[in-house]
Amino acid sequence: GYEPDPRWRDDSGPRHAQSSPHEPGGWADPAQPAGGRGPMQGTPVSFDEGVEPPAGRSVFEGPATAAPPPVAGESYTEDAYADDYEAGYDDAYDDVYDDEVYDEPAAGYPPRGAHRRSDRTPRRAPRRSSDRDLRSAVLVGAGILAVALGLFAVLGPLGGMIVAVAILAYASYEFFVAVNTAGFEAPMPVGVAASVGLIVAAYNYGEGALPLVLVLAVAVCFLWYLVGAGGDRPVANIGVTLLGICWVGVFGSFAGLLLGEPFGNGVALLLAAVVPTIGYDVGALFVGRSAGSRPLSAASPNKTIEGLAGGMLLAVVAAVAFAIVGVHPFDQWQEGLQLGVLVALVAPLGDLSESLVKRDLGIKDMGSVLPGHGGLLDRFDALLFVLPAVWYLSRVSDFFLT
């Protein structure tokens, strides 16, 4: 009978005697018609030492044939990935997602987002984004600032809280919509309620209230899954929920701490964070678009070193101008310089951090509520990092509190 035992060509066993006329040195194939010339089956593999394979081919390949056409759903080959990566910066795409490969998640796991080659860096800056309507962006930004200043003037710190709570609640909502769209099942009600609760507690009760809200948030997250209100994988989903609460809620709650400071300077302190941050955003945008050529970070290749420099410079200028105007308790340009340097160092971190999250989730914007800006979280990402920095600066600098 036929025994499908593997045999090498140089094996001197008796099975060589059974070789077919059309297969020298091999075996007769039981599936082959007698005397036929059909396709060979079961051809043994041979390894010839000392023979170098042709350039660009594997030692396991057969005769050179034309490359088969790509099949939809297959992973990129090394060469194809390189071509796509280089071509991405020349196409009409306006962000970083043209060079990403999305893998299918394992069963029961949320999508991991984009998987990129970390050893590739763009050789040149991508073309500037063309889909941002600068006129709309400027008008929307000016409108938000005008509404906020009006509420500040009429209601004082309470007006600031109305604006801050509304922005923080919607920014938190945007975050949880984004992560859940990416495949997680974070409990949105818990995340939004905790984020709002943090700023309200900070305004009314100070720093000491923040740990209490966080403890309650963690406990409710566990309870959410214990009672079966959530989906699978509670560890990943609770983790992403706490990321949103800490990033948007805790960082944003420092607006409540600034507004609620006991010396009556709350509005000025909040403006001290907002004005230089606006200067950073404006400087980075316009300098980056007009003169940017060198990418700043792999987290957001659309941002440039030139844009960073322009944003940092304008942040310092805006802070110094804010102090020269004499908004109490600021009365010296040196105070503005100190504030401006701090914002210039911290604001880029907030900007790039959000880009990192969006790149991992595979999205361009966190939302679309603001024409020309995207979502609220896209607009206030840098400010989230500036708020705690200004608060702690106020704790060590007497000029903020006297």
C-alpha positions as CSV (number, residue, x, y, z in Angstrom):
1,G,0.0,0.0,0.0
2,Y,1.0,3.7,-0.2
3,E,2.8,5.0,2.8
4,P,3.1,8.8,2.9
5,D,6.3,8.8,4.9
6,P,8.6,11.7,4.1
7,R,11.8,10.8,2.1
8,W,14.8,12.9,1.0
9,R,16.0,12.8,-2.5
10,D,19.4,11.6,-1.4
11,D,17.8,8.7,0.6
12,S,19.0,5.4,-0.8
13,G,15.9,3.5,0.4
14,P,14.1,1.0,-1.9
15,R,11.4,3.5,-2.6
16,H,13.6,5.0,-5.3
17,A,13.0,2.0,-7.4
18,Q,9.3,3.0,-7.5
19,S,10.0,6.4,-9.2
20,S,7.7,7.2,-12.1
21,P,9.2,8.0,-15.5
22,H,8.2,11.6,-15.2
23,E,9.6,12.1,-11.7
24,P,13.2,11.2,-11.6
25,G,14.5,10.3,-8.3
26,G,11.1,10.7,-6.6
27,W,8.1,8.6,-5.8
28,A,5.2,7.4,-7.9
29,D,2.2,9.5,-7.0
30,P,-0.9,7.3,-6.4
31,A,-3.2,10.2,-7.5
32,Q,-1.3,10.5,-10.8
33,P,-2.9,8.7,-13.8
34,A,-0.6,6.1,-15.2
35,G,1.6,7.5,-17.9
36,G,-0.1,10.9,-17.5
37,R,1.5,14.3,-17.3
38,G,-0.9,15.9,-14.8
39,P,0.2,18.1,-11.9
40,M,2.7,16.5,-9.6
41,Q,1.5,15.7,-6.1
42,G,3.7,14.9,-3.1
43,T,7.0,16.1,-4.6
44,P,9.7,15.7,-2.0
45,V,11.6,18.7,-0.7
46,S,15.4,18.8,-1.1
47,F,17.9,21.1,0.5
48,D,21.1,21.6,-1.4
49,E,23.8,23.0,0.8
50,G,26.2,25.5,-0.6
51,V,23.8,26.8,-3.3
52,E,22.9,30.4,-2.9
53,P,19.3,31.3,-3.7
54,P,18.7,34.0,-6.3
55,A,18.7,37.5,-5.0
56,G,15.3,38.6,-3.5
57,R,13.9,35.0,-3.2
58,S,13.5,32.7,-0.3
59,V,15.2,29.3,-0.3
60,F,11.8,27.8,0.1
61,E,10.4,29.3,-3.1
62,G,9.8,27.4,-6.3
63,P,10.4,28.8,-9.8
64,A,10.0,32.5,-10.1
65,T,6.5,33.5,-11.1
66,A,4.6,36.8,-11.4
67,A,3.5,38.1,-8.0
68,P,-0.2,37.4,-7.4
69,P,-2.5,40.3,-7.1
70,P,-3.1,41.6,-3.6
71,V,-6.1,40.0,-1.8
72,A,-8.4,42.3,0.2
73,G,-7.9,41.9,3.9
74,E,-4.3,40.7,3.8
75,S,-1.7,42.4,5.8
76,Y,0.7,44.8,4.1
77,T,3.9,43.3,2.9
78,E,7.1,45.1,3.9
79,D,7.5,46.7,0.4
80,A,3.8,47.6,0.1
81,Y,3.8,49.1,3.5
82,A,6.8,51.3,2.7
83,D,5.2,52.5,-0.5
84,D,2.0,53.4,1.3
85,Y,3.9,55.1,4.0
86,E,5.8,57.3,1.7
87,A,2.9,58.0,-0.6
88,G,0.7,59.0,2.3
89,Y,2.4,62.3,2.8
90,D,1.9,63.2,-0.9
91,D,-1.8,62.4,-1.1
92,A,-4.7,64.7,-0.3
93,Y,-5.1,63.2,3.2
94,D,-4.8,65.9,5.9
95,D,-3.8,63.8,8.9
96,V,-1.8,60.8,10.0
97,Y,-4.2,58.0,9.4
98,D,-3.2,57.1,5.8
99,D,-0.2,55.1,6.9
100,E,-1.9,53.0,9.5
101,V,-2.8,49.3,9.3
102,Y,-5.8,48.2,11.2
103,D,-5.7,44.6,12.4
104,E,-8.8,42.5,13.1
105,P,-9.2,42.1,16.9
106,A,-9.1,38.7,18.5
107,A,-12.4,37.3,19.6
108,G,-13.8,39.1,22.6
109,Y,-11.2,41.9,22.5
110,P,-11.8,45.5,21.6
111,P,-10.0,46.8,18.5
112,R,-6.4,47.9,19.3
113,G,-6.5,50.7,16.8
114,A,-3.7,51.4,14.5
115,H,-0.5,49.5,14.4
116,R,2.4,51.4,13.1
117,R,6.1,50.8,12.2
118,S,7.9,52.7,14.9
119,D,11.2,52.6,13.0
120,R,9.8,54.8,10.2
121,T,9.8,58.5,10.5
122,P,8.5,61.0,7.8
123,R,11.3,62.4,5.7
124,R,9.4,65.6,5.3
125,A,6.4,67.4,6.9
126,P,3.0,66.4,5.5
127,R,1.0,68.9,3.5
128,R,-0.9,71.3,5.7
129,S,-4.4,70.4,6.4
130,S,-6.9,71.9,3.9
131,D,-10.2,70.9,5.6
132,R,-9.9,73.3,8.5
133,D,-11.9,76.4,7.8
134,L,-9.8,79.1,9.5
135,R,-12.4,81.7,9.3
136,S,-15.0,79.5,11.0
137,A,-12.4,78.5,13.6
138,V,-11.6,82.1,14.4
139,L,-15.2,83.1,14.6
140,V,-16.2,80.2,16.8
141,G,-13.3,80.8,19.1
142,A,-14.0,84.5,19.4
143,G,-17.7,83.7,20.1
144,I,-16.9,81.3,22.9
145,L,-14.5,83.8,24.5
146,A,-17.1,86.6,24.2
147,V,-19.7,84.5,25.9
148,A,-17.3,83.5,28.7
149,L,-16.2,87.1,29.3
150,G,-19.8,88.2,29.4
151,L,-20.6,85.6,32.1
152,F,-17.5,86.5,34.0
153,A,-18.4,90.2,34.0
154,V,-22.0,89.6,35.1
155,L,-21.8,86.6,37.5
156,G,-18.1,86.5,38.4
157,P,-16.7,83.1,39.5
158,L,-20.2,81.6,39.2
159,G,-20.3,82.6,35.5
160,G,-17.0,80.9,35.1
161,M,-18.3,77.8,36.7
162,I,-21.3,77.7,34.3
163,V,-19.0,77.8,31.3
164,A,-16.4,75.4,32.8
165,V,-19.0,72.8,33.8
166,A,-20.7,72.9,30.4
167,I,-17.4,72.5,28.5
168,L,-16.2,69.7,30.8
169,A,-19.4,67.7,30.7
170,Y,-19.5,67.8,26.9
171,A,-15.8,67.1,26.5
172,S,-16.2,64.1,28.8
173,Y,-19.1,62.9,26.7
174,E,-17.0,63.2,23.5
175,F,-14.2,61.1,25.0
176,F,-16.6,58.2,26.0
177,V,-18.3,58.3,22.6
178,A,-14.9,58.1,21.0
179,V,-13.6,55.1,23.0
180,N,-16.9,53.2,22.8
181,T,-17.0,53.7,19.1
182,A,-13.5,52.2,19.0
183,G,-14.8,49.0,20.6
184,F,-14.7,49.6,24.3
185,E,-17.8,49.5,26.6
186,A,-17.0,52.2,29.1
187,P,-19.9,53.2,31.3
188,M,-20.5,56.7,29.9
189,P,-23.0,57.9,32.7
190,V,-20.4,57.1,35.4
191,G,-17.6,58.8,33.5
192,V,-19.5,62.0,32.7
193,A,-21.1,62.2,36.2
194,A,-17.7,61.8,37.9
195,S,-16.1,64.4,35.6
196,V,-18.8,67.0,36.5
197,G,-18.7,66.0,40.1
198,L,-15.0,66.7,40.3
199,I,-15.2,70.3,39.2
200,V,-18.2,71.0,41.3
201,A,-16.6,69.5,44.4
202,A,-13.4,71.3,43.7
203,Y,-15.2,74.7,43.5
204,N,-17.2,74.2,46.6
205,Y,-14.9,72.2,48.9
206,G,-11.4,72.6,47.5
207,E,-8.7,70.0,46.8
208,G,-9.7,67.7,49.7
209,A,-12.9,66.7,47.9
210,L,-11.1,65.3,44.8
211,P,-10.0,62.0,46.4
212,L,-13.5,61.3,47.6
213,V,-15.0,61.7,44.2
214,L,-12.3,59.4,42.7
215,V,-13.0,56.7,45.3
216,L,-16.7,56.8,44.5
217,A,-16.0,56.7,40.8
218,V,-13.9,53.6,41.1
219,A,-16.4,51.9,43.3
220,V,-19.3,52.6,41.0
221,C,-17.3,51.4,38.0
222,F,-16.8,48.0,39.7
223,L,-20.4,47.9,40.8
224,W,-21.5,48.6,37.2
225,Y,-19.9,45.4,36.0
226,L,-20.7,43.3,39.1
227,V,-24.4,43.9,38.6
228,G,-24.1,43.0,34.9
229,A,-24.8,46.5,33.6
230,G,-21.6,46.5,31.5
231,G,-20.3,44.2,28.8
232,D,-17.2,41.9,28.8
233,R,-13.7,42.6,29.8
234,P,-14.3,44.9,32.9
235,V,-10.5,45.5,33.4
236,A,-10.0,47.2,30.0
237,N,-13.3,49.0,30.2
238,I,-12.8,50.3,33.8
239,G,-9.3,51.3,32.8
240,V,-10.4,53.4,29.9
241,T,-13.2,54.9,32.0
242,L,-10.7,56.0,34.7
243,L,-8.5,57.4,32.0
244,G,-11.3,59.7,30.9
245,I,-12.2,60.6,34.4
246,C,-8.6,61.5,35.4
247,W,-7.7,63.2,32.1
248,V,-10.9,65.3,31.5
249,G,-12.4,65.3,35.0
250,V,-9.4,65.7,37.3
251,F,-7.4,68.0,35.1
252,G,-10.5,70.0,34.3
253,S,-11.5,70.3,38.0
254,F,-8.6,72.7,38.5
255,A,-10.7,75.3,36.8
256,G,-13.0,75.0,39.8
257,L,-10.1,75.3,42.2
258,L,-8.9,78.5,40.4
259,L,-12.4,80.0,40.4
260,G,-13.0,79.1,44.0
261,E,-9.7,80.5,45.4
262,P,-10.4,82.3,48.7
263,F,-8.9,85.7,47.8
264,G,-11.5,86.7,45.2
265,N,-9.1,86.4,42.3
266,G,-10.7,83.4,40.7
267,V,-11.7,84.9,37.4
268,A,-8.3,86.5,36.9
269,L,-6.6,83.2,37.7
270,L,-8.7,81.3,35.2
271,L,-8.0,84.0,32.5
272,A,-4.3,83.7,33.4
273,A,-4.6,80.1,32.2
274,V,-6.8,80.7,29.2
275,V,-5.2,83.7,27.6
276,P,-1.6,82.3,27.1
277,T,-3.1,79.0,26.0
278,I,-5.1,80.7,23.3
279,G,-1.8,82.5,22.3
280,Y,-0.1,79.1,22.1
281,D,-2.9,77.6,19.9
282,V,-3.0,80.6,17.6
283,G,0.8,80.8,17.2
284,A,1.2,77.1,16.6
285,L,-1.5,77.1,14.0
286,F,-0.5,80.0,11.9
287,V,3.3,79.6,12.1
288,G,3.0,75.9,11.5
289,R,0.8,76.4,8.4
290,S,3.0,79.2,7.0
291,A,6.5,78.0,7.8
292,G,6.3,74.5,9.2
293,S,8.5,71.9,7.5
294,R,9.9,69.6,10.2
295,P,7.6,67.1,11.9
296,L,7.5,67.5,15.7
297,S,6.3,64.0,16.9
298,A,5.3,60.7,15.5
299,A,2.1,61.1,17.7
300,S,1.0,63.9,15.3
301,P,3.2,64.3,12.2
302,N,1.0,67.2,11.1
303,K,2.5,69.3,13.9
304,T,5.9,70.9,13.2
305,I,8.9,72.2,15.2
306,E,8.3,75.6,13.7
307,G,4.7,75.6,14.8
308,L,5.8,74.6,18.3
309,A,8.3,77.5,18.4
310,G,5.7,80.0,17.2
311,G,3.1,78.8,19.7
312,M,5.5,79.0,22.6
313,L,6.6,82.5,21.7
314,L,3.1,83.8,21.4
315,A,2.1,82.2,24.7
316,V,4.9,84.2,26.4
317,V,3.9,87.4,24.6
318,A,0.2,86.9,25.5
319,A,1.0,86.3,29.2
320,V,3.3,89.3,29.4
321,A,0.6,91.5,27.8
322,F,-2.0,90.1,30.2
323,A,0.2,91.2,33.1
324,I,1.0,94.6,31.6
325,V,-2.7,95.3,31.2
326,G,-2.9,95.0,35.0
327,V,-5.7,92.4,35.6
328,H,-5.6,92.1,39.4
329,P,-3.6,90.5,41.0
330,F,-1.1,90.9,38.1
331,D,0.8,94.2,38.0
332,Q,4.3,93.4,36.7
333,W,5.6,92.1,33.4
334,Q,7.9,89.7,35.2
335,E,4.8,87.9,36.6
336,G,3.5,87.5,33.1
337,L,6.8,86.2,31.9
338,Q,6.8,83.5,34.6
339,L,3.3,82.5,33.6
340,G,4.1,82.5,29.9
341,V,7.1,80.3,30.2
342,L,5.1,77.8,32.3
343,V,2.3,77.7,29.7
344,A,4.7,77.5,26.8
345,L,6.2,74.3,28.4
346,V,3.0,72.6,29.4
347,A,0.5,73.4,26.6
348,P,2.4,71.3,23.9
349,L,2.2,68.3,26.2
350,G,-1.6,68.6,26.4
351,D,-1.8,69.1,22.7
352,L,0.3,66.0,21.8
353,S,-1.3,63.9,24.5
354,E,-4.7,64.2,22.8
355,S,-3.1,63.5,19.4
356,L,-1.6,60.3,20.9
357,V,-5.1,59.2,22.1
358,K,-6.8,60.0,18.8
359,R,-4.1,58.2,16.8
360,D,-4.5,55.1,18.9
361,L,-8.2,55.1,18.6
362,G,-7.9,55.7,14.8
363,I,-10.0,58.9,14.7
364,K,-9.3,62.4,13.4
365,D,-11.3,64.5,15.9
366,M,-13.0,63.8,19.2
367,G,-16.2,65.5,18.0
368,S,-17.6,67.9,15.4
369,V,-19.6,70.3,17.5
370,L,-17.4,73.3,16.8
371,P,-17.0,74.3,13.1
372,G,-13.3,74.6,12.2
373,H,-12.2,73.0,15.5
374,G,-13.7,69.5,15.8
375,G,-15.0,68.8,19.3
376,L,-14.7,70.7,22.6
377,L,-12.0,68.3,23.7
378,D,-10.0,69.1,20.6
379,R,-10.2,72.7,21.4
380,F,-9.4,72.5,25.1
381,D,-6.8,69.7,25.1
382,A,-3.9,72.0,25.9
383,L,-5.9,73.9,28.5
384,L,-6.5,70.7,30.5
385,F,-2.8,70.5,31.2
386,V,-2.4,74.2,31.8
387,L,-5.1,74.5,34.5
388,P,-3.3,72.3,37.1
389,A,0.1,73.9,36.2
390,V,-1.3,77.4,36.9
391,W,-3.0,76.3,40.1
392,Y,0.2,74.9,41.5
393,L,2.1,77.9,40.4
394,S,-0.4,80.0,42.3
395,R,0.4,77.9,45.4
396,V,4.1,78.8,45.3
397,S,3.9,82.3,44.0
398,D,2.6,85.0,46.3
399,F,1.7,87.4,43.5
400,F,-1.2,85.1,42.4
401,L,-2.9,85.3,45.8
402,T,-2.3,88.8,47.1
